[in-house]
Structures are given as C-alpha cells and as structure tokens.
Amino acid sequence: MSAVIIVLIILVVLVFIALIKTIQVIPQASAAIVERFGRYTRTLNAGLNIVVPFIDSIRNRIDLREQVVPFPPQPVITQDNLVVNIDTVIYYQVTDARAATYEVASYIQAIEQLTVTTLRNIIGGMDLERTLTSREEINAALRGVLDEATGKWGIRVNRVELKAIEPPTSIQDSMEKQMRAERDKRAAILTAEGTRQSAILTAEGEKQSAILRAEGESKAAALRAEGEAQAVRTVFEAIHAGDPDQKLLSYQYLQMLPKIAEGDANKLWIVPSEIGDALKGLSGAFGNKDGSVPGFNTGGVGAQRRDEPPVD
C-alpha cells in the first residue's frame, strides 16, 4: 500500500513539473527562444505560451525594450597626434531575438568594440579643435556605422552620445589661458568702447550746453539792448512831452558837475562847451546882464587839474 502511494506521489510531482514546463508566461516587451533537442524552433512572444515539456527548452529570454549602455573612457588619437579620452553612451534596442541570440555571441561586447574602433577611425581624421566642436557630426557618423553593422545582429542603434571629450592636461591648461586671454581682450575692448562712448556723450553735452549758453547770452543781450532803447525812447518822449526850457537844462548841467569830479583818482576833468551856454542861460535867469556866473570860465571847452591853483 505504501508503495502505491509513493508511486502516486511521484506521478503527481511529475505531472506538476510537466505542467510548469508546458505553460510559459512571457512578460510584456520580452521574448524567449525555444529550442527542441538543441535546435531553434520558435520565438515566444509576450503572454501565455505552451511548449512540449522535456522536449522543448527555453534557450534565452531577451528584453526588447530600449537599453542604455555607458562605455568606459577610450583613448583616441586625433589627426594632430593628441590623445583624448572619450566617454560614449549607446542607446540600442533588440528587434530580432533570434538574430541577437545566434548571430553574435555577446552583442553588448560586440557593440562596445565596434564603437571603439569606429571612434578611432572618425577622430583620427579630425584635429583637436574640430573634435571638441563637432559632437553632432561624430554622433551621426558613429550611429550610422553602428546601425549598419548591428542590423544583421537584430540590434537597432537608436542614438549615440559622447558624454565627455577630455584632452590632455597640458592642452587643457593652454586652452584655459587662451580663453582667459580672449576674455581679457573682450573686456578691454568693451572698456575702451565705453570710454569712447562716454567721451562722445560728454562732448555732445558740452557742445549743447555751450550752444544753449550762447543762445541765452544772445537773448539776454538783445533784451538788455531792447530795454535800454525803450528807456531812452521813454526819456526822450518824456523830455519832449514836457517841453523843457533853457533854465531847466542849465540846472541839470549844474547837477551833473559834481558827479564828473567824483573819485580820488580823477586828476583831470573836462567841462563841455555846452555848459557855458547853460551857465549863460542860468545867469540871465538870475539877473546878470553879461550872462556870466562868478567863478566859471565859459570860453569853450576847458580842462583844469584839481591839485593846481586856480588860473586868473
């Protein structure tokens, strides 16, 4: 009885194992390679799949999603014999699980080695300056070569990126000095341009200020002259309107004489001849018949120093 139970248990276990091997569940975006007696039979896609137990076997499960693989820095020699280290990143996707399994032993290693050799060919035809400024060109050339070579492996290279391009330390120091000199040059040019612009603006301001001052002085002089002319006209009109006689004019002449002699520096003063006529008129007004005023000589224009004794 016990032997029968043991056999039944063994059969149940075998059936369970057979069911497990028969039913294969493949996740989404994955594929599995099925071999029958060591020979490729078919590719299992995502979902529930049935295989023959103990006859069919799963050789490889492959992820069909896009993969990102960074490669370590690779030393590459440029056209001008400088060694640069280049880091690369490859974005690839398996499109044919069968080819990726049977056409190449390790497609990751194959892609890495192909990337290194292709980089050396591309960079070898460029100098350092072009290498540093032509990343897009290098990426496009590298992607084209990789995509063509990996097509038969069931691999599609979607994108290739250069993470870093590191020139030698001495070249980096020289580049930093060159960039610093270029910045200093631009700063000096900008400073000189600013000084020049400031001088131009200052000169323009001074010019405008001088023009405005000249215009103001001209207008002020014109207004002063106009005011003086108006004052002269007013006085002239007032005099003519008042119709002054000889007596008033003589009196005004006498009032002006002290002002003519004012000041300690005046050693010599001149008496106009018109004063004689005025004095005659004033003398006649005071009753002198000969028309003279005592103490005055009315014989025309005369001059006398203040520090000289009077002339008889």
C-alpha positions in Angstrom: 0.0 0.0 0.0 2.8 2.3 0.8 4.5 1.6 -2.5 1.4 2.6 -4.4 1.2 5.8 -2.5 4.8 6.6 -3.3 4.2 6.0 -7.0 1.2 8.2 -7.0 3.1 10.9 -5.3 5.9 10.6 -7.9 3.4 10.8 -10.7 1.7 13.9 -9.2 5.1 15.6 -8.9 6.0 14.7 -12.5 2.6 16.0 -13.7 3.2 19.2 -11.8 6.6 19.6 -13.2 5.3 18.9 -16.7 2.6 21.5 -16.3 5.2 24.0 -15.2 7.4 23.3 -18.2 4.4 23.3 -20.5 3.0 26.6 -19.6 5.4 29.6 -20.2 4.4 33.1 -19.4 6.4 35.7 -21.2 6.3 39.3 -19.8 5.5 42.3 -21.9 8.3 43.7 -24.1 10.2 40.4 -23.8 10.8 37.4 -26.0 12.0 33.8 -25.4 13.9 31.5 -27.7 12.6 27.9 -27.8 14.9 25.0 -28.8 13.9 21.4 -29.5 16.7 19.0 -29.0 19.2 21.9 -29.3 17.8 23.4 -32.5 15.9 26.6 -32.8 12.2 26.1 -33.1 10.4 29.3 -32.5 10.3 32.6 -30.6 7.8 33.0 -27.8 6.2 36.5 -27.6 4.6 38.1 -24.6 1.7 36.3 -23.0 0.8 32.7 -22.2 2.6 30.1 -24.3 2.5 26.3 -24.4 5.6 24.2 -25.1 6.3 20.5 -25.1 7.8 19.5 -21.7 11.1 17.7 -21.6 11.5 18.2 -25.4 11.3 22.0 -25.8 13.6 24.2 -23.7 13.9 27.9 -23.2 17.4 29.0 -24.5 17.3 32.7 -23.8 15.0 35.4 -22.6 15.6 38.8 -24.2 14.4 42.2 -23.1 13.0 44.1 -26.2 13.0 47.5 -24.5 15.5 50.2 -25.4 18.7 49.7 -23.4 21.3 52.3 -22.4 24.9 51.1 -22.1 27.7 53.5 -21.0 31.2 52.6 -22.1 34.3 53.5 -20.2 36.6 56.3 -21.5 38.6 55.3 -24.5 41.9 56.9 -25.5 41.8 58.1 -29.1 44.5 59.8 -31.1 43.5 62.9 -33.2 44.9 64.0 -36.5 47.3 66.4 -34.8 48.7 63.5 -32.6 47.0 64.4 -29.4 45.4 61.7 -27.1 41.9 62.4 -25.9 39.7 60.3 -23.7 36.1 59.9 -25.0 33.2 58.6 -22.9 30.3 57.2 -25.0 26.7 56.1 -24.3 24.8 53.8 -26.7 21.0 53.6 -26.9 20.1 50.3 -28.6 17.1 48.0 -28.9 16.8 44.3 -29.9 14.5 44.0 -32.8 15.1 40.3 -33.6 15.6 38.0 -30.7 16.7 35.1 -32.8 19.4 37.0 -34.6 20.6 38.6 -31.3 20.9 35.0 -29.9 22.5 33.2 -32.8 24.3 35.8 -35.0 26.6 37.1 -32.3 28.0 35.6 -29.1 27.6 38.8 -27.0 26.1 41.7 -28.7 27.0 44.1 -25.8 30.7 43.4 -26.1 30.5 43.5 -29.9 28.8 46.9 -29.8 31.5 48.2 -27.4 34.4 47.0 -29.5 32.7 48.3 -32.7 32.2 51.7 -31.0 35.9 51.9 -30.0 37.2 51.1 -33.5 34.7 53.4 -35.2 35.6 56.3 -32.8 39.3 55.9 -33.6 38.6 56.0 -37.4 36.4 59.1 -37.1 38.6 61.0 -34.6 41.7 60.1 -36.4 40.6 62.3 -39.3 39.9 65.4 -37.1 42.2 67.7 -35.2 41.6 68.6 -31.6 39.6 71.8 -32.2 37.3 70.2 -34.7 36.8 67.2 -32.3 35.8 69.5 -29.5 33.3 71.4 -31.6 31.8 68.6 -33.8 30.0 66.4 -31.4 26.9 66.2 -33.5 28.9 65.2 -36.6 30.7 62.5 -34.6 27.5 61.2 -33.1 25.8 61.0 -36.6 28.8 59.2 -38.2 29.2 56.8 -35.3 25.5 56.0 -35.3 25.5 55.3 -39.0 28.3 52.8 -38.8 26.9 51.0 -35.7 23.4 50.8 -37.1 24.7 49.3 -40.3 26.9 46.8 -38.6 24.4 45.7 -35.9 21.5 45.3 -38.3 22.4 41.7 -39.0 22.6 41.0 -35.3 18.9 42.0 -34.8 20.0 45.2 -33.0 19.0 48.8 -33.8 21.2 51.6 -32.5 18.8 54.5 -31.8 21.2 57.0 -30.5 24.9 57.6 -29.8 26.1 60.3 -27.4 29.6 61.5 -26.4 29.5 62.1 -22.7 32.8 63.8 -22.4 35.9 64.6 -24.5 38.9 65.1 -22.3 42.1 66.5 -23.9 45.5 66.1 -22.1 46.2 68.2 -19.0 48.7 70.4 -20.8 46.3 71.2 -23.6 43.6 72.0 -21.0 45.9 74.5 -19.3 46.7 76.1 -22.7 43.1 76.3 -23.6 42.2 77.9 -20.2 45.0 80.5 -20.8 43.7 81.2 -24.3 40.1 81.6 -23.1 41.3 83.9 -20.2 43.3 86.0 -22.7 40.3 86.1 -25.0 38.0 87.2 -22.1 40.6 89.9 -21.1 40.7 91.1 -24.7 36.9 91.4 -24.9 36.8 93.2 -21.6 39.4 95.7 -22.7 37.5 96.3 -26.0 34.3 96.8 -24.1 36.0 99.2 -21.6 37.6 101.2 -24.5 34.3 101.3 -26.3 32.5 102.5 -23.1 35.2 105.2 -22.5 34.9 106.3 -26.2 31.1 106.5 -25.9 31.3 108.4 -22.7 33.7 110.9 -24.2 31.4 111.3 -27.2 28.4 111.9 -25.0 30.4 114.3 -22.8 31.5 116.3 -25.8 28.0 116.3 -27.2 26.7 117.6 -23.8 29.3 120.3 -23.6 28.5 121.3 -27.1 24.8 121.5 -26.4 25.5 123.4 -23.2 27.7 125.9 -25.0 25.1 126.4 -27.7 22.4 126.9 -25.1 24.6 129.4 -23.1 25.4 131.3 -26.2 21.7 131.5 -27.2 20.8 132.6 -23.7 23.5 135.3 -23.6 22.4 136.5 -27.1 18.8 136.7 -26.0 19.8 138.4 -22.7 21.9 141.0 -24.6 19.1 141.6 -27.0 16.6 142.0 -24.2 19.0 144.4 -22.4 19.6 146.4 -25.5 15.8 146.4 -26.1 15.3 147.6 -22.6 17.9 150.3 -22.8 16.5 151.5 -26.1 13.0 151.5 -24.6 14.3 153.5 -21.7 16.0 156.1 -24.0 12.8 156.4 -26.0 10.7 156.8 -22.9 13.1 159.5 -21.5 13.3 161.2 -24.9 9.5 161.2 -25.2 9.1 162.5 -21.7 11.5 165.3 -22.3 9.8 166.3 -25.5 6.4 165.9 -23.9 7.5 168.2 -21.0 9.0 170.9 -23.5 11.9 171.9 -21.1 13.2 175.5 -21.3 16.8 176.7 -21.1 16.6 177.2 -17.3 15.8 173.6 -16.6 18.6 172.3 -18.9 21.1 174.7 -17.2 20.1 173.4 -13.8 20.5 169.8 -14.9 24.0 170.6 -16.2 25.0 172.1 -12.9 23.8 168.9 -11.0 26.0 166.7 -13.2 29.2 168.7 -12.5 29.8 167.2 -9.0 29.4 163.6 -10.4 32.0 164.4 -13.1 34.6 165.3 -10.4 33.9 162.4 -8.1 36.7 159.9 -7.2 40.1 160.5 -5.8 41.8 159.2 -8.9 40.3 161.9 -11.1 43.2 164.4 -11.6 41.8 165.9 -14.7 38.2 166.6 -15.8 36.8 168.2 -18.9 33.9 170.7 -19.0 31.9 170.5 -22.2 31.4 173.8 -24.1 27.6 173.3 -23.8 27.9 174.1 -20.1 28.9 177.6 -20.9 25.7 178.2 -22.8 23.8 176.6 -20.0 25.5 178.9 -17.4 24.8 181.9 -19.5 21.1 181.0 -19.6 21.2 180.4 -15.9 23.0 183.7 -15.3 20.4 185.5 -17.3 17.7 183.8 -15.2 19.4 185.2 -12.0 19.7 188.7 -13.5 23.4 189.0 -14.7 23.3 191.2 -17.8 26.7 189.9 -19.2 25.5 186.3 -19.0 28.4 185.1 -16.8 28.5 183.3 -13.5 31.1 184.2 -10.9 33.9 181.5 -10.6 33.3 179.9 -14.1 35.0 180.4 -17.3 32.7 179.9 -20.2 35.0 180.4 -23.0 34.5 177.0 -24.6 36.0 173.7 -23.6 38.4 173.9 -20.7 40.4 171.5 -18.5 41.9 172.0 -15.1 43.7 169.7 -12.7 42.2 169.6 -9.2 45.5 169.9 -7.5 46.6 173.0 -9.5 46.0 176.6 -8.3 43.2 178.4 -10.0 44.2 180.3 -13.1 43.5 184.1 -13.0 
